[in-house]
Amino acid sequence: MEFLRKEFGERFIEDGVTARLYVRDASFMEFSESIAGVVFPVDEEEVVKLVRWAARNKVPLFPQGSATSLSGNASATAKGVVVSFEKMDKVEVDPVDGVAVVGPGVRLEELNVELARYGLFFPVDPGSVKSATVGGAIANGAGGMRGAKYGTMKDWVLGLRVVTGRGDLLRVGCRTYKCRNGYDLVRLFVGSEGTLGLVTEAILKLAPVPESAVAVLAYYDDLETLVEDVVRVRAGRLWPLFAEFLDAPTSAVVGLESRNALFLGVDVNGGAEERALRRLESLVRGEVAQRALDWGNAMKLLEPRRRLFYGQISTAQRDGGVLVIEDVAVPISKLPEAVRGLKKLAERHGLPLLLGGHIGDGNLHPATWYRRGEGPGRVEKFLRDMAELVVKLNGTVSAEHGIGVLKKDLIKMELGEEALNYMRELKRVFDPYNILNPGKIL
């Protein structure tokens, strides 16, 4: 490790106790491997030198942003070096071109604070937005609460600078909104979980902050009616800014009434709020408990939904359990069937279930837990049955959390071995020495 000591100095941590803090992410999976240390590069040149050194010496590198991943893709699975990008946090905004050129360590919320000066924002809005970084969101293919309207990271990354496992520095994509310069390598890297290359810079597409928004929080006694109303809103040609839900037990853990809750919002032009709210309420059959008639209050209305992760953790811990949060998506028309199926599976396996998610784009986050003394056996069976259910409904086993370690077997069920073989070939092209986040996805 003499190279790391010389190149990074105090930015290379070898102390075992401190380094252990970087071994795992927010997933429930435990890894017993110790690591050689943690490095904190400050620029692209250092990343290139680091990867070339690792390639020569066959040392695994595990990239990290804020390690908020829930599938194990930001955990260290072998004796290697964790690469923390938190110090690469530059932000350059061009409001005329409508882009931001940013480092991988920039936190999404901090980016939007800067963009607000120009009346712009970056729409991708994961639940961990206060801590999630741009690099982590790119690696994970993050989505979030505004996904119903704005999609995921793959829709907002225009260009990248990436260091591959060969130690080569690539510039892919464009600074322009239209870009057709060969194979779409940008989308290949987005969601690749750091297994193909380490992002050193990203060109992000920006959007103007909407003039206004309207939103409601509505309660339902029947979860299927709630799900059906989301389908009704889409069929009624409304394009929700957000459509989030919590089932009755989950609403209680975030401080709401113990009823099924729907958070539904639509962005509008200033002056159209009252008319848009009336139309929204005409499609909602639940009991409207709160209303918002401007952008700021619409965002505040979502605050209980943002407490979901912490509420789930607290509930599982009180029960002496280890929390497992899942991430699946189905076509919107299949949501009622998916919700029914997930509840039946939890009952069959004798597991607790807290159900919520980004229902506006078909993304469900069922959460359960197992007690430490009994192990994850029943939960693992539940996950396999869950995967079978969503694949049968033409859905996916991972909408935004990634594959990591947790879903390596489940993705085989969805894609089949032939597609995975092509992925293995791609991995060998970009990372022939298997040093970049080994053990993930494949």
N, C-alpha and C positions, 0 to 999 in steps of 0.2 A: 504493500500500500504506500510505498515511498513516493510514487508519482502523485497520489492524492494529497499527501501531506505537503509536498513541495508546491503543487499547483494551486491548491485551495486554502492552505494554511488553516486559519481558525474556522474557515467554512467547510472543513471536513471534520465531522464528529465521529470519534471512535469509541467514546465512552459507552460501554454496553448498556447501562441503565438508561441513558438518554436516547441512544439509538433504538432501543426497544419500543419507544413511543411511536416510531415510524414503521413498525413491522406490519401493522394491520390497519384496515380501513374500518368503516362503520358497520360492516356486515357481521353476522353472528359467527362466522367461521373463525376458528382458532388456528394459528400457525406456530409451531414450536421452533421453527428455524430461527437462529440468531442471524444477524447481518454483520457484514464487515464494517459498515458505517453509513453515514448520510453526508451527501455533498450538496452545496447550495450554489450553483452556478449563477453568475450575474450577467452573462452575455452569451451570444451565439458561439463565439470563438471557443469559449470554455467548454460548451456542450460538444462541439466537434472534437476537441482534444480528448475529452472524457470518453466518448463513444469509440474513438480509434484506439485508445488505450485498452478499453474493455474488450474490443474485438481481438486485439493481439493477445490478450491474456485470458480470453474466454471467461470474463467476469460478468455475471448477470446484472443488469441495471433495471431498477424498478421505479418508474416515474411516478411522482405524486404532486397533486395540487394541494387540496385541503383534506384529502382522504375521506370524503363523505360518501364514497361509493358503497352500495349495499349488496354487491355481488362478488366481492373479493378481488375485483380487478385492480385495486390500488394497494393490495397487500403483497408483502415479500414472501415468496414461496421457496426460496433457496438462499444459500449463503452468498449474498451479493451486496450491491450498493444501492441504497435508495437515493434517487435524484429528486430533491425538492426544488420546485421552480418558483418558490414564493418571492425570491428577490428579483425575478425578471418581470417587473410590473410597470413597464412604460406604457403610456397612453398618448396617442396622437390622433386628434379628431379633425376631419375635413368635412365641415358641414355642407359645403357646396357639392362635393362628390358623394356625400351621404355614406361615408365609411369611417371606421376607426381602425388604426393600425396599433395592435396591442401585444404586449408580452403575455406568455402563458400563465404568469402568476397573478395577473389582475383579477380581483374578485368581481363577480358580476354586479353586485350591488354598488360597489365603489365606481365601477364603470358607468353605471346609470346616474350616479350623483354627478359625475363629470359631464355626461351627455345632456343632462337637464339644463345646463347653461346655454345650450344651443337649441332647446326645444325638441331634442331628439331622445330616443331610447333604444336599448337593445332588448327585443321582446322576449327572448328565451328566459323562462322564469321558473326554475326548479324549486322544490320546497326548501332546498338548502341554499337559496340564492344569496343569503347574507355571508356565507363562507365559501361557497363553490367558486372555483377559479375558471377562467377562460380555457386554460389548457385542459383541466379536468373535464369541463363540459364538452370540449371537442373530443377528447379521448372516449368519453362515455356516450357521445351522441345525445346529450341531455335534452329534455323537453320541459315539461312543467305546466303551470296553471294557465298560461296563455296559449297553450298548444292548440286549443280548439280553433283559434283564429290564426295563430302565427307559426304553428308547426314546431320543428325541433332544430337543433344546431345545424343539421345538414342543409337547411333552407337559408341559413344566414351567414355561412362562412364562404367568402368569395375566393380567398387565396391563403396559402400557408408557406412558411419556410420550415423545412423539416430536415432533421438529421437521421438518415437511415441507419440500420444496423451494420452497414458496410463502412459507416463513417462519412458518407457522401452528404453534402448539403444540397437539397433540392428546393427550387422555387416552383410551386405549382399553383394553378388557378390564375386569377386576374385581380386587378383593382377596380374593374368595371363590372356593372351589373350583368351585362351580356358577355359571355365568354365561351368560346367554342374552339379551344386550342388542343384538340386531341383527346385522349382518354381522360376521363374525369377523375384525376388522382386526388383531388380535394375530397370528394365524397368517399374515396377509398380510405383515406386517413381518418376522416370523421367517424367516430364509433369504433375505431380499430384498437382502442384500449391501450395504446402505447406499444403494441406488439410489432408495428411496422416502422415506426419512426418517432422521434422526439420533436414535438412542436416547439420552435423557438420564436415564432412570430405569426400572428393571424391578422388577416384583413377581414373585418366584419362589416356586413351590410347593416345599415341603421334604418330606423323608421321614425317619422314624426310622432311626437306624443299626441294621441287623439285629443280633439278639442274638448270632448266631454264623454261621459258614459252614464248609463243607468244600470241598476242592479237590484236584485231581490234576494233575500234569504227566505225560503219557504220550507215549512215543515209538512211532512207526510206521515200518515199512519201506516201506509202501505208502500213498501219499497218498490214494488213493481210499477206502481202508478208514477212514482218519481222517475224511474228509468224511462217509462213510456213518454213522459212529458218532455224529456230531452229529445227523444226521437221526434215528437210533435213539433218542437221548436225548429229542429233542422228541416223537417218536412214543410214547415211554414215559411221557409225561405229567410229565416233569421240566421245570421252567422255569429254565434256567441263569441264574445271576447274571452269569456271563461264559463265553464259549466263544471262545477265541482260538487261532489256529494260525500256525505258521511251517513252510514246506517245508524240506527238508534243507539246501540251500545257505544259506538265510536263518538257520536255527538256528545254523549254524556262525559266522556273522558277529556274533551276539550272545553268543557264548561257551558255547553249549550243544553237545551231541553233534550231529554232522552227520547228523541223522535228522529226519524229519517230527515236529513237536512239537505237542501239543494241550494247552492250558491250559483246564481245565474246572472251574467252581465253582458251587455252589448255596448260597444263604443258608438257614439253618434256625433253629429255636428252640433255645435252650440246652438241653442234655441229649439232643438228637436226633442229635448229630454222628455217632456210630458207626454207627447204622442208616442214616443218609443216605449216609455214605461207602460202606458195603457195597453199597447199591443203585446208587450211581454207578459203582463199579468193576465191577458185574455187567454194565453196558451198554458198558463200554470194553474193546475187544479189543486195544488197544495195550499196550505194556510200561509199567506205572506206575513211574515213577522217583522221584517226590516226592509226598508227601501233606500236606495241611494240615487241622487239626481245630478251627480257630478263625478269627475274622474277620481278626485281624492277620496271621497266617501265610498266610491265603488271599491277602491283598493283596500280601504279600512274594513269594509264589510267582509273581506276575505281573511281577516286576521285569525279567526278561530280555525279555519282550515289550515293555516300555516302552523298551527300548534299541534297538528296531527302526529308528527313523528315523536315529539316529546310526550304527548299523551299516551301513545302506544308503548313507549319505553317504560313510563311510570307504571302503567297497568300491568305489564308483563313482570316487572321487577317486584311489585307488590305480591304477585302470585308466585314469586320465586322462580320466574321463568326467564328463558333466553329468547329474545324477540327475533322473529323471522318475518321480514316485510317482502312481499312478492310484487311482481310487476308484469302484468299481462295486458294484452289488448285484443279486442275483437271488433269486427265491423259494428257500427252503431246499431244497425238493425238487429244484431244478435245480443245486445246488452241484456235484455230481460232474461233470455235463456242462460246467459253466462252467470248472472247474479243468482238465479235459482240453483244452477249447478254447483257453484262454489259453496253455497250454504249447505247443500245436501252432502257435499264431500266432507266438509268440516264436521257435520253431525256423524257421518259414517265412521270417521277416524277418531271421534271423541275429542276433538280439539276446539279450543276457543277460537273465535273469529271476529276480528274488527275489520270492517269493509269500508273503503272509501276510494277516492281517486279522481282522475281527470276524465270524468264521464263524457265530456263534450267531444273527445276524440277517441272514445272507446277504451280508454286506459284505466284499468282497475288495479288497486293496490290492496289485495287481501293480506292481512297480517295475523299471525298466530304465534304461539310460543310453546316451548317444551321446558319442563323442569330440569334443572341441571343434573339431578340424580338419575333421571330416566333416559337421558340421551335423546338425540334427534330422530330416532327411528320412525315414529309415527308421522312426524312432520315431513320427512323425506318421502314417505309413501303418499302423503297428501300432495306434495309438489309434483310427483310423477302423474298422479291422477288429474291434477289441475292442468298439467301440460297436455295430456290427452284430450281433456275437455276443450281447451281453447284452440288446439290444432283442428279438432273436429269441426269447430265453428269458424274455420278459416281465419283464425287469429294467430297471434305470435306469443311465444313464451317470454319475450323481452321487448318492451316498448321503449324504455329509456334508461333502465338501470344497467344494461349491458349483460354480458355472458360471464366474464370473469372466471372464477372457479366453480361457483355455485351451479351454473346452468350448462356446463359442458356436456353432460349427458342429455339434458332436456333439449338442447338445440339439435342433437342428432335426430330426435323424434320429429322435429319440424322440417329440417332441411334434407335429411338423408345423407349417407356416407359419401356419395359422389360429389355433392356440392362442397362438403367439408374437405375432400381431397384437393379440389381446386384452391380452397383457402390455404391449405398446407403448402401448395406450390407457391402461392403468392408470398407467404411467410418466408419461404426459402429465398425468394428473389430479393426481398427487402432486408431480410435479417438472416443471412446464411449461417451465422454462428450461434443463432438462437440465444442472443444476449438481452434482447429487449422484452421485458416483462414476460419471461418464459412461464409456461404452465397456464396461461390464460387463453380463453376462447376454444383452443384446439386441444 
